[in-house]
């Protein structure tokens, strides 16, 4: 275990506020005690309170009505799980009197999502698509645009933590704490190989361990579930030759790790990549893109906005960090009332469609291709998967250059999720899931046949804006003909 001189480190921090308990439906209570109570001021900060107005699952509540939980409640859950993992790293600690490094780790758990925009990842993706359209997908120009940096939730989180009110709160706990917390969230920072960093970001971190339970619970989705207590009871801390520490899992619990990975994997087709959720996300993205184009053109009257509207401020001054406080889910629902007086008839029609939940039509390319080429008796599942994926990808490559897609009548959704990101020879052990077999620790992909299978889930779908493209019904036959044509050239 890590050896830390706690008495010396805590001699200047002997006075804490009263212990605090926060009710939580997943864990019963989230407790703040000892030095942890110094982090309570973070919860009252305007940037942190803003997370109450950002839903964890974006637009998923349009499909799963109870999925209305927020980034605020999720972040508290991450803090709770991080505490349990931290207790394995600093087992000598009692009553929450962690080392400075441990306290920075818990602060990072609370603050890991503080930079998220409205509807979580959805706004970030929408702005990126707007910039791709603006710069014709020229990556260098997109990445240099200040707007691109202003919506990257990881970079914004670090800006919020290192400047302003949250920075002041952290640095009162101990000098330089804001830099330590920011570095804890930086994948390329000096703590990238730290066991404390792995609690916040790894393939078995407090973030995933919370949302793999919280998201299906609120969505009302039956999932495989995870045995968090059993996993935590079977985590040990190991020491590498370079004196770095990392987590390993006792072999008797590796089936529970498999269950965790499979449950997380299955949440993608079930919730995160649900076809109707993705449909409304594309509608949202198209609305944002249209509005931002008018703002770029200085034509605010056409979308009913004033020059003080947060969207206008974002475009004109993306470095204004205080403006980020206003970019929450409620801003969008307020703003579409303003857009409804737009002179752009298509924009008004899109808003009416969202109000009525008249979502973009969906054509599932994967299902079409799979139905044309059913699995043969002499063909393995892996070979069949590769055939379908190859054909779908070639269909994608061809269609995205089509005028219907360039003109935004249709959108091609090509997404994938893998069961487990296999470790390379240079991957730090702090980023792997290590299974302890006797005296040896091995990456789980070398131990578990399920993980070694390299399971993947792919989405190939077309979303059609049927308000401007009425001939979409014939697209299924078009895809079938294109698939057969591609298959003949294999």
C-alpha positions in Angstrom: 0.0 0.0 0.0 1.0 3.6 -0.4 3.0 5.0 2.5 2.0 8.6 3.5 2.8 10.7 6.5 -0.8 11.6 7.4 0.0 13.4 10.7 2.3 15.9 9.0 0.0 16.4 6.0 -3.1 17.0 8.1 -1.6 19.2 10.8 -2.7 22.4 9.1 -6.3 21.1 8.4 -7.7 20.1 11.8 -11.1 21.8 11.5 -13.9 20.5 9.3 -17.6 21.2 9.0 -20.2 18.8 10.2 -20.5 15.5 8.4 -23.0 15.5 5.6 -25.3 12.8 4.2 -27.1 13.1 0.8 -29.8 10.6 -0.1 -29.3 8.6 -3.2 -31.5 5.9 -4.8 -28.6 3.8 -5.9 -26.4 3.8 -2.8 -28.8 4.8 -0.1 -26.5 7.7 1.1 -23.5 9.6 -0.2 -21.5 10.6 2.9 -19.1 13.5 3.3 -17.0 13.2 6.5 -13.6 14.5 7.8 -11.6 16.3 5.1 -14.3 15.5 2.5 -16.6 18.1 4.1 -14.2 20.7 2.7 -15.4 19.7 -0.7 -19.1 20.6 0.1 -18.6 24.2 -0.9 -18.1 22.9 -4.5 -21.7 21.7 -4.5 -23.0 25.2 -4.0 -20.9 26.8 -6.7 -22.9 28.1 -9.7 -20.9 26.0 -12.1 -21.7 22.9 -10.1 -25.3 23.8 -9.6 -25.6 24.1 -13.3 -25.2 20.3 -13.6 -28.7 20.0 -12.1 -29.9 21.5 -15.4 -28.0 19.1 -17.6 -29.6 15.7 -18.1 -27.3 12.7 -17.9 -28.8 11.0 -20.9 -29.6 14.0 -23.1 -32.8 13.3 -25.0 -33.3 9.8 -23.8 -36.2 10.8 -21.7 -38.2 11.2 -25.0 -37.9 7.4 -25.3 -37.5 6.3 -21.6 -39.7 8.8 -19.7 -38.0 8.4 -16.3 -34.5 8.9 -17.6 -34.4 12.5 -16.3 -31.5 12.1 -13.9 -28.8 14.7 -14.1 -25.1 15.1 -14.3 -25.3 16.5 -10.7 -26.6 13.2 -9.2 -24.3 11.1 -11.4 -21.3 13.1 -10.2 -22.2 12.6 -6.6 -22.5 8.8 -7.4 -19.0 8.9 -8.9 -17.7 10.6 -5.7 -19.3 7.8 -3.6 -17.7 5.0 -5.7 -14.3 6.8 -5.9 -14.3 6.9 -2.0 -14.6 3.1 -1.9 -11.8 2.7 -4.4 -9.6 5.3 -2.6 -10.0 3.3 0.6 -8.1 0.5 -1.1 -5.2 2.9 -1.9 -5.1 4.6 1.5 -6.3 1.9 3.9 -4.8 3.6 6.9 -7.3 6.5 6.6 -10.3 6.7 8.8 -13.2 9.2 8.9 -12.4 10.7 5.5 -9.1 12.2 6.5 -7.4 11.5 3.2 -4.0 12.7 1.9 -3.9 15.8 -0.3 -3.6 13.5 -3.3 -6.6 11.4 -2.2 -8.7 14.6 -1.6 -7.7 15.9 -5.1 -8.9 12.5 -6.5 -12.3 12.9 -4.8 -12.6 16.5 -6.0 -11.9 15.3 -9.5 -14.6 12.7 -9.1 -17.1 15.5 -8.2 -15.9 17.8 -11.0 -15.2 15.4 -13.9 -18.3 16.5 -15.8 -18.5 20.1 -14.7 -17.7 21.3 -18.3 -20.6 19.4 -20.0 -22.8 21.4 -22.3 -26.6 21.1 -22.7 -27.9 17.6 -23.1 -24.4 16.3 -22.1 -22.5 15.0 -25.2 -25.2 16.0 -27.7 -24.4 19.7 -27.8 -20.7 19.0 -28.2 -21.4 16.8 -31.2 -23.9 19.3 -32.7 -21.3 22.1 -32.6 -18.6 19.8 -34.1 -21.0 19.0 -37.0 -21.7 22.7 -37.5 -17.9 23.3 -37.8 -17.5 20.4 -40.2 -20.1 22.0 -42.4 -18.5 25.4 -42.1 -15.0 24.2 -42.9 -16.0 21.4 -45.2 -14.5 18.8 -42.8 -11.0 20.4 -42.9 -9.8 19.0 -39.6 -7.0 21.6 -39.1 -9.4 24.5 -39.4 -12.0 22.9 -37.1 -9.5 22.1 -34.3 -8.1 25.7 -34.4 -11.6 27.3 -34.2 -12.1 28.7 -30.6 -15.7 27.4 -30.7 -14.4 23.9 -31.1 -12.3 24.3 -27.9 -15.1 26.0 -26.0 -17.5 23.0 -26.2 -14.9 20.3 -25.5 -16.2 19.2 -22.1 -12.9 17.9 -20.9 -11.0 21.1 -21.8 -13.7 23.3 -20.4 -13.8 21.3 -17.2 -10.1 22.0 -16.7 -10.7 25.7 -17.4 -13.5 26.0 -14.9 -11.4 24.1 -12.3 -8.3 26.2 -12.8 -9.9 29.6 -12.9 -12.7 31.4 -11.1 -14.9 30.4 -8.1 -14.2 26.7 -8.1 -10.4 27.3 -8.3 -10.7 29.6 -5.2 -12.6 26.9 -3.3 -10.0 24.2 -4.1 -7.0 26.4 -3.3 -8.3 27.3 0.1 -8.2 23.6 1.0 -4.5 23.5 0.2 -2.4 25.7 -2.1 -2.2 24.4 -5.7 -5.1 22.0 -5.3 -6.9 23.3 -8.5 -3.9 22.4 -10.6 -3.7 19.0 -9.0 -7.4 18.3 -9.7 -7.1 19.6 -13.3 -4.1 17.3 -13.8 -6.1 14.4 -12.4 -8.5 14.9 -15.3 -5.9 15.3 -18.0 -5.1 12.0 -19.8 -1.7 13.4 -20.8 -0.8 15.0 -17.5 1.9 14.0 -15.1 -0.6 11.8 -13.3 -1.5 9.7 -16.4 0.1 6.6 -14.8 -1.1 7.3 -11.3 -3.4 4.9 -9.5 -5.4 7.9 -8.3 -5.9 8.9 -11.9 -7.2 5.4 -12.7 -10.0 5.9 -10.1 -11.3 8.8 -12.2 -10.5 7.5 -15.7 -9.7 3.9 -16.7 -11.6 0.9 -18.0 -12.7 0.2 -14.5 -13.2 3.6 -13.0 -15.7 5.2 -10.6 -17.4 7.0 -13.5 -18.3 3.8 -15.4 -19.1 1.9 -12.2 -21.7 4.5 -11.4 -23.4 5.1 -14.7 -23.5 1.4 -15.5 -25.9 1.1 -12.6 -27.6 4.6 -12.6 -28.5 4.9 -16.3 -30.5 1.6 -16.6 -32.1 2.2 -13.2 -33.6 5.5 -14.3 -34.3 4.4 -17.8 -36.3 1.4 -16.4 -34.2 -1.0 -18.5 -33.4 -4.5 -17.3 -29.7 -5.1 -17.6 -27.3 -7.7 -16.4 -26.3 -5.5 -13.5 -23.0 -5.5 -11.6 -22.0 -6.8 -8.2 -20.1 -3.6 -7.1 -19.5 -4.8 -3.6 -18.0 -8.1 -4.7 -15.8 -6.4 -7.2 -14.5 -3.9 -4.6 -13.9 -6.7 -2.1 -11.7 -8.4 -4.6 -9.6 -5.4 -5.8 -6.0 -5.4 -4.5 -3.3 -2.8 -5.0 -0.1 -4.0 -6.7 3.3 -2.3 -7.1 5.2 -2.3 -10.4 9.0 -2.4 -10.7 9.0 1.4 -11.3 7.3 1.9 -7.9 3.9 2.8 -9.5 0.8 1.3 -8.1 -2.2 -0.2 -9.9 -5.4 -2.1 -9.2 -5.8 -5.8 -9.9 -8.8 -8.1 -9.5 -8.6 -11.4 -7.7 -9.3 -14.3 -10.1 -12.4 -15.4 -8.2 -14.1 -12.2 -9.1 -13.2 -12.0 -12.8 -16.7 -13.4 -13.8 -18.1 -10.3 -12.1 -15.8 -8.1 -14.2 -17.0 -9.9 -17.3 -20.6 -9.2 -16.2 -19.7 -5.5 -15.7 -18.2 -5.3 -19.2 -21.0 -7.1 -20.9 -23.6 -4.9 -19.1 -21.8 -1.8 -20.1 -21.5 -3.0 -23.7 -25.3 -3.8 -23.9 -26.3 -0.4 -22.7 -25.2 1.0 -26.1 -27.8 -0.8 -28.3 -30.4 -0.6 -25.5 -30.0 3.1 -24.4 -27.1 5.2 -25.7 -27.5 4.3 -29.4 -31.2 3.7 -29.4 -32.5 4.6 -32.9 -35.1 7.2 -31.7 -32.7 8.8 -29.3 -30.2 9.2 -32.2 -33.0 10.6 -34.4 -33.9 13.4 -32.1 -30.2 14.1 -31.6 -29.8 14.6 -35.3 -32.8 17.0 -35.3 -31.3 18.9 -32.4 -28.0 19.1 -34.3 -29.6 20.4 -37.5 -31.5 23.1 -35.5 -28.3 24.2 -33.8 -26.3 24.2 -37.1 -29.0 26.3 -38.8 -29.1 28.8 -35.9 -25.3 29.1 -35.7 -25.1 29.8 -39.4 -27.5 32.7 -39.0 -25.4 34.0 -36.1 -22.2 33.7 -38.2 -23.9 35.7 -40.9 -24.9 38.4 -38.3 -28.6 37.8 -39.2 -30.1 37.5 -35.7 -33.5 38.8 -36.7 -34.1 35.7 -38.8 -33.9 33.5 -35.7 -35.4 35.9 -33.2 -32.3 36.4 -31.1 -30.7 39.4 -29.5 -27.0 40.0 -29.3 -27.0 39.1 -25.6 -28.4 35.6 -26.2 -26.0 32.9 -24.9 -25.7 31.3 -28.3 -24.8 34.6 -29.9 -22.2 35.3 -27.1 -20.8 31.8 -27.6 -20.2 32.4 -31.3 -18.9 35.9 -30.9 -16.8 35.3 -27.7 -16.3 31.6 -27.2 -13.7 32.3 -24.4 -16.4 33.9 -22.2 -16.4 31.2 -19.4 -19.3 32.9 -17.5 -21.5 32.5 -20.6 -21.0 28.7 -20.2 -23.1 28.9 -17.0 -26.1 29.7 -19.2 -25.6 26.8 -21.6 -27.9 24.2 -20.0 -30.9 22.1 -21.2 -33.4 24.8 -20.2 -31.8 27.3 -22.5 -32.6 25.2 -25.5 -36.3 24.7 -24.6 -36.5 28.5 -24.0 -34.7 29.3 -27.2 -36.9 27.2 -29.5 -39.7 29.5 -28.5 -37.7 32.4 -30.0 -36.8 30.3 -33.1 -40.5 29.7 -33.8 -40.8 33.3 -35.1 -37.9 32.7 -37.5 -38.2 33.6 -41.1 -36.7 30.2 -41.9 -39.7 27.9 -42.6 -37.7 24.8 -42.4 -36.4 25.7 -38.9 -39.9 26.4 -37.7 -41.0 23.0 -39.1 -38.2 21.2 -37.3 -39.2 22.9 -34.0 -42.9 21.9 -34.5 -41.7 18.3 -35.2 -39.8 18.2 -31.9 -42.8 19.6 -30.0 -45.0 16.8 -31.5 -42.2 14.2 -31.2 -42.4 13.6 -35.0 -38.9 12.3 -35.3 -36.8 11.8 -38.4 -37.5 8.6 -40.2 -35.0 5.8 -39.8 -33.7 3.2 -42.2 -31.5 0.5 -40.6 -28.8 -0.3 -43.2 -27.3 -3.0 -41.1 -30.6 -4.9 -40.8 -31.2 -4.6 -44.6 -27.8 -5.9 -45.5 -28.0 -8.7 -42.9 -31.4 -9.8 -44.3 -30.1 -9.9 -47.9 -27.1 -12.1 -46.9 -28.2 -14.4 -44.1 -25.6 -16.4 -42.3 -24.6 -19.6 -44.1 -24.2 -22.9 -42.4 -20.5 -23.1 -43.4 -19.9 -19.5 -42.3 -18.7 -18.5 -38.8 -20.5 -15.7 -37.0 -17.2 -13.6 -37.1 -16.9 -14.0 -40.9 -20.6 -13.1 -41.4 -20.2 -10.0 -39.1 -17.1 -8.9 -41.2 -19.1 -9.3 -44.4 -22.0 -7.2 -43.3 -19.7 -4.6 -41.7 -17.7 -4.3 -44.9 -20.7 -3.9 -47.1 -22.3 -1.4 -44.8 -19.1 0.7 -44.6 -18.9 0.8 -48.4 -22.6 1.9 -48.6 -21.7 4.6 -46.1 -18.7 5.8 -48.1 -20.8 6.0 -51.2 -23.9 7.7 -49.7 -22.3 10.4 -47.7 -21.1 12.0 -50.9 -24.6 12.0 -52.3 -26.4 15.3 -52.6 -29.2 14.2 -50.3 -26.6 13.8 -47.5 -24.6 16.9 -48.3 -27.7 19.0 -48.4 -28.8 17.6 -45.0 -32.0 15.9 -46.2 -30.5 12.7 -44.9 -27.9 11.8 -42.2 -25.7 8.7 -42.1 -25.1 7.4 -38.6 -22.0 5.1 -38.4 -21.1 4.3 -34.8 -19.6 1.4 -33.0 -18.8 0.2 -29.5 -16.3 -2.5 -28.5 -16.6 -4.7 -25.5 -13.2 -3.9 -24.2 -10.3 -1.8 -25.4 -7.4 -4.2 -25.6 -4.2 -3.1 -24.0 -1.1 -2.5 -26.0 2.4 -3.2 -24.7 2.8 0.4 -23.7 -0.6 0.9 -22.1 0.0 1.7 -18.4 -1.4 -1.0 -16.0 -3.4 1.7 -14.3 -5.5 1.9 -17.5 -6.1 -1.9 -17.9 -8.3 -4.3 -16.1 -5.8 -6.6 -14.5 -6.7 -10.1 -13.3 -4.5 -11.6 -10.6 -3.7 -15.3 -11.4 -1.4 -16.5 -8.6 1.6 -14.3 -8.6 1.0 -12.9 -12.1 -1.4 -10.1 -13.2 -2.7 -10.3 -16.8 -4.9 -8.1 -18.8 -8.5 -9.5 -18.8 -8.4 -10.0 -22.6 -5.7 -12.6 -22.0 -7.8 -14.4 -19.3 -11.4 -14.2 -20.3 -12.7 -16.0 -23.4 -15.7 -13.6 -23.4 -13.5 -10.5 -23.5 -11.0 -12.1 -25.8 -13.8 -12.6 -28.4 -13.5 -8.9 -29.2 -17.3 -8.4 -29.5 -18.4 -5.2 -31.3 -21.7 -3.5 -31.8 -22.1 -1.4 -35.0 -24.7 1.1 -36.0 -25.4 1.8 -39.7 -28.5 3.8 -40.0 -29.9 6.6 -42.2 -32.0 9.4 -40.6 -34.3 11.2 -43.0 -35.7 14.7 -42.6 -39.0 13.8 -44.0 -40.2 17.4 -43.9 -38.0 18.1 -46.9 -37.4 14.7 -48.5 -40.7 12.9 -49.3 -39.2 10.3 -51.7 -37.4 8.5 -48.9 -39.6 5.4 -49.1 -37.7 4.2 -52.1 -34.3 4.3 -50.3 -34.6 0.8 -48.9 -34.8 -0.7 -52.3 -31.8 1.5 -53.4 -29.8 0.2 -50.4 -30.6 -3.4 -51.3 -29.5 -2.9 -54.9 -26.3 -1.2 -53.7 -25.5 -4.0 -51.2 -25.9 -6.7 -53.9 -23.7 -4.7 -56.3 -21.0 -4.3 -53.6 -21.2 -8.0 -52.6 -20.5 -9.1 -56.2 -17.2 -7.2 -56.2 -16.0 -8.9 -53.0 
